[in-house]
Amino acid sequence: MMNNKVSNFSDLIHRVTSSCLLHPIGSGRQYVTNIHSDDSDSDYEDLKHSDDNGEPEDDITPTPPAPVKPVTDNETVTLTLMNEVFETVSCLKKAYVSLQQAHCPWDPDKMRSSDVTVINELKKLGVLRERFRRSVLRGGGVTGKRTVAGVEVREVVAPYEAAMEKMTVEMRRKEAEIESLKEKLSAVNGSGGRKSRSHSSHQSKKKVNYASQMQVSPMPLPSPELFESCVNNVKEGSKSFTSLLLSLMKSAHWDIAATVRSIEASTTTTTNALNTTTDSIVGPNHAKYALESYINRKIFQGFDHETFYMDGSLSSLLNPNQFRSECFTQYHDMKSMDPIELLGILPTCQFGNFCSKKYLSIVHPKMEESLFGDLEQWRQVLAGNHPRTRFYGEFLTAAKAVWLLHLLAFSMDPPPVHFEGSRGAEFDHRFMESVVRFPGGRVAAGHVVGFPVSPGFRVSDGYVVKARVYVVPRGEL
């Protein structure tokens, strides 16, 4: 009997618990439970019967979902622009990282490609910005916003308008230059009188004819006068570099007299001259001529070869006409270039190799360490780089002048032959020019060459560019 009561009590607890789970408190439902019944199946049927009467199990009404706000066209455009902006910025970041990586190690091709990519991505950002501003103007609604957007658009367009104006001015200048050349050509052809009598249609016809003549006219050939002008540029470049080097030597407390004696000794092969303890033939304040002689001797070494003996090229012999044309084209393309900017793009080009080779032959490691306290420039040049310093920049100016002179020489047929006044040679005013000035402008009799300063050149048709020499009385040698 006790066991049955325990069992009925357990069943009762189970049914109440199940009912509570199925019908939470507060639902307003009345439960009818026969706690005296011992039959669990009848209780289950009662619950089932009450559910089948259609009474709801829960009176809580579910909350309907909030209505979805439709996306407007302006929002769609804005979202699309934002996605494009993020994508473009990501590509810009990758391109900029690639541009930085191209600097070390130096990779010109990768640098140019990355630079183009960066510019393209920046242009895309500019286009996206203008699209956004136009969308603001179209959306409008507020006059103030339209005004601000309009001002910003004008600010963006202003640089392009300035560039267009500048190009227009340049075009007009070119047109005026063309007209001037046209008049000169007409004067040469003897058509000056006919030109004044021509009417507008005839002038138009002449313009077409002139344009066709300009297209077919060959590149002007190099002349002895142009070559002499290049020699003067070499002289100015070497004098400027020499002055800077001499001032650095004095600042570093060099023994200038000993340096001059060493340079003098290198210009002769006689036994007496090799003794650097003898007195110098260079007068007071004339050390710059000895130093310039040393620089020119180093930088002109190999001038008679088409590549300064940097390689074994024989193009001037195998195809001389094409080689001369290529040399003159390179001369025209390079004469207006800044050498440091050119070598910044192509550090290992033929001109770059020439500069590295000549710098290392002129400036020895001990010399540079004495002048600057370290070998940083020397190491960079040895590695094929070109430092952006004032000293190296002055050297590049002189080196470029010599390189252009070399290109011009090998574009002439026959190429000029260079010579120099040797130590002890009689001074000849037809082929020599004294760097030391004499009263009356003429070298006094009895003077001979103490040492050469810069070479001279024999050009075609007997044209001579004089060599520069340092002269001394014959008794001082």
C-alpha positions as CSV (number, residue, x, y, z in Angstrom):
1,M,0.0,0.0,0.0
2,M,2.9,2.4,0.8
3,N,4.6,1.6,-2.4
4,N,1.5,2.5,-4.4
5,K,1.3,5.9,-2.6
6,V,4.9,6.7,-3.4
7,S,4.4,5.8,-7.0
8,N,1.2,7.9,-7.3
9,F,2.9,10.9,-5.6
10,S,5.8,10.6,-8.1
11,D,3.5,10.5,-11.0
12,L,1.6,13.5,-9.7
13,I,4.8,15.6,-9.5
14,H,5.7,14.5,-13.0
15,R,2.3,15.6,-14.4
16,V,2.4,18.9,-12.6
17,T,5.9,19.7,-13.8
18,S,4.9,18.8,-17.4
19,S,1.8,20.9,-17.2
20,C,3.8,23.9,-15.9
21,L,6.3,23.6,-18.8
22,L,3.5,23.3,-21.3
23,H,1.4,26.1,-19.8
24,P,3.4,28.9,-18.2
25,I,2.1,30.9,-15.3
26,G,0.0,34.0,-16.4
27,S,-1.5,32.3,-19.4
28,G,-5.0,32.6,-17.8
29,R,-5.6,28.8,-18.2
30,Q,-7.5,26.8,-15.6
31,Y,-6.1,23.4,-15.0
32,V,-8.3,20.5,-13.8
33,T,-6.3,17.8,-12.2
34,N,-7.7,14.8,-10.3
35,I,-5.1,14.4,-7.6
36,H,-7.0,11.4,-6.2
37,S,-6.8,9.4,-9.3
38,D,-4.2,6.6,-9.5
39,D,-4.5,6.3,-13.3
40,S,-1.9,8.3,-15.1
41,D,-3.4,7.6,-18.5
42,S,-6.7,9.2,-17.6
43,D,-4.9,12.4,-16.5
44,Y,-3.0,12.5,-19.8
45,E,-6.3,12.0,-21.6
46,D,-7.9,14.9,-19.7
47,L,-5.0,17.2,-20.7
48,K,-5.3,16.0,-24.3
49,H,-9.0,16.5,-24.2
50,S,-8.7,20.1,-23.0
51,D,-6.2,20.8,-25.7
52,D,-8.5,19.5,-28.4
53,N,-11.3,21.9,-27.4
54,G,-9.7,24.6,-29.4
55,E,-8.5,26.7,-26.4
56,P,-5.2,28.4,-27.1
57,E,-2.2,27.3,-25.1
58,D,-0.8,30.8,-24.9
59,D,-2.6,34.1,-25.0
60,I,0.7,36.2,-25.8
61,T,0.4,37.7,-29.3
62,P,3.8,37.6,-31.3
63,T,5.2,41.0,-32.3
64,P,5.3,41.4,-36.1
65,P,8.7,42.2,-37.7
66,A,9.6,45.8,-38.4
67,P,9.0,46.8,-42.0
68,V,12.2,46.9,-44.1
69,K,12.9,50.4,-45.4
70,P,13.5,50.3,-49.1
71,V,17.0,51.4,-50.3
72,T,16.9,54.6,-52.4
73,D,18.8,55.2,-55.5
74,N,21.0,57.8,-53.8
75,E,22.0,55.3,-51.1
76,T,22.8,52.6,-53.8
77,V,25.0,55.1,-55.6
78,T,26.8,56.1,-52.4
79,L,27.4,52.4,-51.4
80,T,28.8,51.7,-54.8
81,L,31.1,54.7,-54.6
82,M,32.3,53.7,-51.2
83,N,33.1,50.2,-52.4
84,E,35.0,51.5,-55.3
85,V,36.9,54.0,-53.1
86,F,38.0,51.3,-50.7
87,E,39.0,49.0,-53.6
88,T,41.0,51.8,-55.2
89,V,42.7,52.8,-51.9
90,S,43.7,49.2,-51.4
91,C,45.2,49.0,-54.9
92,L,47.0,52.3,-54.3
93,K,48.5,51.0,-51.1
94,K,49.8,47.9,-52.9
95,A,51.3,50.0,-55.7
96,Y,53.0,52.3,-53.3
97,V,54.5,49.4,-51.4
98,S,55.8,48.0,-54.7
99,L,57.2,51.4,-55.5
100,Q,59.1,51.5,-52.2
101,Q,60.4,48.0,-52.7
102,A,61.8,49.0,-56.1
103,H,64.2,51.4,-54.5
104,C,66.2,48.7,-52.6
105,P,67.4,46.9,-54.5
106,W,67.3,49.4,-57.3
107,D,64.9,48.1,-60.1
108,P,64.2,50.9,-62.7
109,D,61.6,48.8,-64.6
110,K,59.6,47.9,-61.5
111,M,59.8,51.5,-60.3
112,R,58.4,52.9,-63.5
113,S,55.6,50.3,-63.6
114,S,54.7,51.0,-59.9
115,D,54.8,54.7,-60.5
116,V,52.4,54.4,-63.4
117,T,50.1,52.2,-61.2
118,V,50.1,54.8,-58.4
119,I,49.3,57.6,-60.8
120,N,46.4,55.6,-62.3
121,E,45.0,54.8,-58.9
122,L,45.2,58.5,-57.9
123,K,43.4,59.4,-61.0
124,K,40.7,56.9,-60.2
125,L,40.3,58.5,-56.8
126,G,39.9,61.9,-58.4
127,V,37.2,60.5,-60.8
128,L,35.4,59.0,-57.8
129,R,35.5,62.3,-56.0
130,E,34.0,64.1,-58.9
131,R,31.3,61.5,-59.2
132,F,30.4,62.0,-55.6
133,R,30.3,65.8,-56.0
134,R,28.1,65.5,-59.0
135,S,25.8,63.2,-57.1
136,V,25.6,65.8,-54.3
137,L,24.8,68.5,-56.9
138,R,22.1,66.4,-58.4
139,G,20.7,65.4,-55.0
140,G,20.9,69.1,-53.9
141,G,18.1,70.2,-51.7
142,V,20.4,72.7,-49.9
143,T,21.6,75.7,-51.9
144,G,24.6,76.1,-49.6
145,K,25.8,72.6,-50.5
146,R,25.5,73.2,-54.2
147,T,27.6,76.4,-53.8
148,V,30.3,74.6,-51.8
149,A,30.5,71.7,-54.3
150,G,30.6,74.1,-57.2
151,V,33.5,76.0,-55.6
152,E,35.4,72.8,-55.0
153,V,34.9,71.7,-58.6
154,R,36.3,75.0,-59.9
155,E,39.3,74.5,-57.6
156,V,39.9,71.1,-59.1
157,V,39.6,72.4,-62.7
158,A,41.8,75.5,-62.1
159,P,45.2,73.7,-62.4
160,Y,44.1,72.1,-65.6
161,E,43.0,75.5,-67.0
162,A,46.4,77.0,-66.0
163,A,48.2,74.1,-67.7
164,M,46.1,74.6,-70.9
165,E,46.9,78.3,-70.8
166,K,50.6,77.6,-70.5
167,M,50.4,75.1,-73.4
168,T,48.6,77.7,-75.5
169,V,51.3,80.3,-74.8
170,E,54.0,77.7,-75.7
171,M,52.1,76.8,-78.9
172,R,52.0,80.5,-79.9
173,R,55.7,80.8,-79.2
174,K,56.4,77.7,-81.4
175,E,54.2,79.2,-84.2
176,A,56.2,82.4,-84.0
177,E,59.5,80.5,-84.2
178,I,58.2,78.5,-87.2
179,E,57.2,81.8,-88.9
180,S,60.7,83.2,-88.3
181,L,62.3,80.0,-89.7
182,K,60.0,80.2,-92.6
183,E,61.1,83.8,-93.4
184,K,64.8,82.7,-93.2
185,L,64.2,79.8,-95.5
186,S,62.3,82.1,-98.0
187,A,65.2,84.5,-97.9
188,V,67.7,81.8,-98.6
189,N,65.6,80.5,-101.6
190,G,65.3,84.1,-103.0
191,S,61.6,84.2,-102.5
192,G,61.5,87.3,-100.3
193,G,60.0,89.6,-103.0
194,R,57.4,87.1,-104.1
195,K,56.3,86.6,-100.5
196,S,55.3,90.3,-100.1
197,R,53.1,90.0,-103.1
198,S,51.4,86.8,-102.2
199,H,47.8,86.7,-101.0
200,S,46.2,84.7,-98.2
201,S,45.6,81.5,-100.2
202,H,49.1,81.5,-101.5
203,Q,50.4,81.9,-97.9
204,S,48.4,78.8,-96.8
205,K,49.9,76.9,-99.7
206,K,53.4,77.9,-98.7
207,K,52.7,76.8,-95.1
208,V,51.9,73.3,-96.4
209,N,55.0,73.3,-98.5
210,Y,57.1,74.5,-95.6
211,A,55.7,71.8,-93.3
212,S,56.5,69.1,-95.9
213,Q,60.1,70.5,-96.2
214,M,60.5,70.3,-92.5
215,Q,59.4,66.7,-92.4
216,V,61.9,65.5,-95.1
217,S,64.8,67.8,-94.2
218,P,67.7,65.8,-92.7
219,M,69.2,66.6,-89.3
220,P,71.9,69.3,-89.6
221,L,75.4,67.9,-89.7
222,P,77.9,68.8,-86.9
223,S,80.2,71.7,-87.6
224,P,83.7,72.7,-86.4
225,E,82.1,75.7,-84.8
226,L,79.7,73.5,-82.8
227,F,82.6,71.3,-81.8
228,E,84.7,74.3,-80.6
229,S,81.7,75.5,-78.5
230,C,81.6,72.0,-76.8
231,V,85.3,72.3,-76.1
232,N,84.6,75.6,-74.3
233,N,81.9,73.9,-72.3
234,V,84.5,71.2,-71.3
235,K,86.9,74.0,-70.2
236,E,84.3,75.7,-68.0
237,G,83.2,72.4,-66.4
238,S,86.7,71.3,-65.6
239,K,87.7,74.7,-64.2
240,S,84.6,74.7,-61.9
241,F,85.3,71.2,-60.6
242,T,89.0,72.1,-60.2
243,S,88.2,75.2,-58.1
244,L,85.9,73.2,-55.8
245,L,88.5,70.4,-55.4
246,L,91.3,72.9,-54.6
247,S,89.2,74.6,-52.0
248,L,88.4,71.3,-50.3
249,M,92.1,70.5,-50.3
250,K,93.0,73.8,-48.7
251,S,90.2,73.2,-46.1
252,A,91.7,69.8,-45.3
253,H,95.2,71.4,-44.9
254,W,96.8,69.6,-47.8
255,D,100.4,70.5,-48.8
256,I,99.4,72.1,-52.1
257,A,103.1,72.6,-53.2
258,A,103.8,68.8,-52.7
259,T,100.6,68.0,-54.6
260,V,101.7,70.2,-57.5
261,R,105.2,68.7,-57.6
262,S,103.6,65.2,-57.8
263,I,101.4,66.3,-60.7
264,E,104.4,67.8,-62.5
265,A,106.3,64.6,-62.1
266,S,103.5,62.6,-63.7
267,T,103.7,64.7,-66.9
268,T,107.2,63.7,-67.8
269,T,109.3,60.5,-67.9
270,T,112.7,62.1,-67.3
271,T,114.7,61.0,-64.2
272,N,115.2,64.5,-62.9
273,A,111.5,65.3,-63.1
274,L,110.6,62.2,-61.1
275,N,112.3,63.7,-58.1
276,T,109.5,65.4,-56.3
277,T,111.8,67.2,-53.9
278,T,112.9,69.7,-56.6
279,D,111.4,73.1,-56.8
280,S,108.1,73.5,-58.6
281,I,107.9,75.4,-61.9
282,V,104.4,76.5,-61.0
283,G,104.2,80.1,-59.9
284,P,102.2,81.5,-57.0
285,N,98.4,81.1,-57.2
286,H,98.9,78.8,-60.2
287,A,98.3,75.5,-58.5
288,K,94.8,75.3,-60.1
289,Y,96.4,74.8,-63.5
290,A,98.4,71.8,-62.3
291,L,95.3,70.3,-60.7
292,E,93.2,71.0,-63.8
293,S,95.9,69.3,-65.9
294,Y,95.6,66.2,-63.7
295,I,91.8,66.1,-64.0
296,N,91.8,66.5,-67.8
297,R,94.5,63.9,-68.3
298,K,92.4,61.4,-66.4
299,I,89.0,62.3,-67.9
300,F,90.3,62.4,-71.5
301,Q,92.1,59.1,-71.3
302,G,90.6,56.8,-74.0
303,F,88.9,59.7,-75.9
304,D,90.1,58.3,-79.2
305,H,88.1,55.1,-78.7
306,E,84.3,55.0,-79.4
307,T,83.5,53.9,-75.8
308,F,86.6,55.2,-73.9
309,Y,87.8,51.5,-74.0
310,M,85.0,50.5,-71.6
311,D,84.2,47.6,-74.0
312,G,85.5,46.2,-77.2
313,S,82.9,47.7,-79.5
314,L,83.8,48.2,-83.2
315,S,80.5,49.8,-84.4
316,S,82.4,52.8,-85.8
317,L,84.3,50.5,-88.1
318,L,81.6,48.0,-89.0
319,N,78.8,50.5,-89.8
320,P,80.4,54.0,-89.7
321,N,77.4,55.9,-91.2
322,Q,74.9,54.5,-88.8
323,F,77.3,54.9,-85.8
324,R,77.8,58.6,-86.7
325,S,74.1,59.2,-87.0
326,E,73.4,57.5,-83.6
327,C,76.1,59.5,-81.9
328,F,74.7,62.8,-83.2
329,T,71.2,61.8,-82.1
330,Q,72.4,60.9,-78.6
331,Y,74.2,64.3,-78.5
332,H,71.0,66.1,-79.3
333,D,68.9,64.1,-76.9
334,M,71.3,64.4,-74.0
335,K,72.6,68.0,-74.2
336,S,69.6,69.5,-72.4
337,M,69.3,66.8,-69.7
338,D,70.4,67.1,-66.1
339,P,73.0,64.4,-65.6
340,I,72.0,63.6,-62.0
341,E,68.4,63.2,-63.1
342,L,69.4,61.0,-66.0
343,L,71.6,58.8,-63.9
344,G,68.8,58.6,-61.2
345,I,66.7,56.8,-63.9
346,L,69.5,54.9,-65.7
347,P,72.4,54.6,-63.3
348,T,74.2,51.8,-65.2
349,C,73.8,53.2,-68.7
350,Q,77.0,53.8,-70.8
351,F,77.3,57.4,-69.6
352,G,76.8,56.2,-66.0
353,N,79.6,53.6,-66.4
354,F,81.8,56.3,-67.8
355,C,81.2,58.6,-64.9
356,S,81.9,55.9,-62.3
357,K,85.1,54.9,-64.0
358,K,86.4,58.4,-64.3
359,Y,85.5,59.4,-60.8
360,L,87.3,56.4,-59.3
361,S,90.4,57.2,-61.3
362,I,90.4,60.9,-60.3
363,V,89.4,60.7,-56.7
364,H,91.4,58.0,-54.8
365,P,90.1,56.5,-51.6
366,K,92.8,58.3,-49.4
367,M,92.0,61.6,-51.2
368,E,88.2,61.3,-50.5
369,E,88.7,60.2,-46.9
370,S,91.0,63.2,-46.3
371,L,88.5,65.6,-47.9
372,F,85.3,64.3,-46.4
373,G,86.3,62.2,-43.4
374,D,84.8,59.0,-44.9
375,L,84.5,56.9,-48.1
376,E,80.7,57.1,-48.4
377,Q,80.7,58.7,-51.9
378,W,83.5,56.4,-53.1
379,R,81.6,53.3,-52.0
380,Q,78.4,54.4,-53.6
381,V,80.1,55.1,-56.9
382,L,82.0,51.8,-56.7
383,A,78.6,50.0,-56.3
384,G,77.3,51.7,-59.4
385,N,75.3,54.4,-57.8
386,H,75.6,58.2,-58.1
387,P,75.3,60.2,-54.9
388,R,73.4,63.5,-54.9
389,T,76.2,65.7,-53.4
390,R,77.6,69.0,-54.5
391,F,81.0,67.6,-55.1
392,Y,79.8,64.7,-57.2
393,G,77.4,67.0,-59.0
394,E,80.2,69.3,-60.1
395,F,82.1,66.3,-61.3
396,L,79.1,65.1,-63.3
397,T,78.9,68.5,-65.0
398,A,82.5,68.2,-66.2
399,A,82.0,64.5,-67.2
400,K,78.8,65.3,-69.2
401,A,80.7,68.0,-71.1
402,V,83.4,65.6,-72.1
403,W,80.9,62.9,-73.0
404,L,79.0,65.2,-75.3
405,L,82.2,66.3,-76.9
406,H,83.1,62.6,-77.4
407,L,79.7,62.0,-79.1
408,L,80.0,65.0,-81.3
409,A,83.6,64.0,-82.3
410,F,82.4,60.5,-83.4
411,S,79.5,62.0,-85.3
412,M,81.9,63.8,-87.6
413,D,83.6,62.4,-90.7
414,P,86.5,62.2,-90.1
415,P,86.5,62.5,-86.3
416,P,88.7,65.2,-84.8
417,V,92.2,64.1,-83.6
418,H,93.2,65.4,-80.2
419,F,96.7,66.4,-79.2
420,E,98.4,68.1,-76.3
421,G,101.5,70.2,-75.8
422,S,104.2,68.0,-74.2
423,R,106.6,69.2,-71.5
424,G,109.5,71.1,-73.0
425,A,108.0,71.7,-76.4
426,E,108.4,75.0,-78.1
427,F,105.3,77.2,-77.7
428,D,103.4,77.5,-81.0
429,H,100.6,80.0,-81.0
430,R,98.9,78.2,-84.0
431,F,98.2,75.2,-81.9
432,M,98.6,76.3,-78.3
433,E,97.0,78.8,-75.9
434,S,98.7,79.8,-72.7
435,V,96.6,79.7,-69.5
436,V,99.0,82.3,-68.1
437,R,98.3,85.8,-69.4
438,F,101.2,87.9,-70.8
439,P,101.3,91.7,-71.4
440,G,100.0,92.4,-74.8
441,G,98.3,89.0,-75.1
442,R,101.4,87.3,-76.7
443,V,103.7,84.8,-75.1
444,A,107.2,86.2,-74.7
445,A,110.0,84.6,-76.7
446,G,112.0,81.8,-75.1
447,H,109.1,80.2,-73.3
448,V,108.3,76.5,-73.6
449,V,105.6,74.2,-72.4
450,G,105.8,73.4,-68.7
451,F,102.9,70.9,-68.7
452,P,99.7,70.5,-70.7
453,V,96.5,71.7,-69.2
454,S,93.8,70.5,-71.7
455,P,94.1,68.9,-75.1
456,G,93.5,70.5,-78.5
457,F,91.9,69.1,-81.6
458,R,92.5,69.0,-85.3
459,V,89.1,69.2,-87.0
460,S,88.5,68.7,-90.7
461,D,89.5,71.3,-93.4
462,G,92.4,72.5,-91.3
463,Y,90.2,73.8,-88.5
464,V,92.2,73.7,-85.2
465,V,91.0,74.0,-81.6
466,K,94.0,75.1,-79.6
467,A,95.4,73.1,-76.7
468,R,95.8,74.9,-73.4
469,V,99.3,74.8,-71.9
470,Y,101.2,76.2,-68.9
471,V,104.3,77.9,-70.2
472,V,107.6,78.8,-68.4
473,P,110.9,80.2,-69.4
474,R,113.2,77.6,-71.0
475,G,115.8,78.0,-68.2
476,E,113.3,76.8,-65.5
477,L,113.0,73.3,-66.9
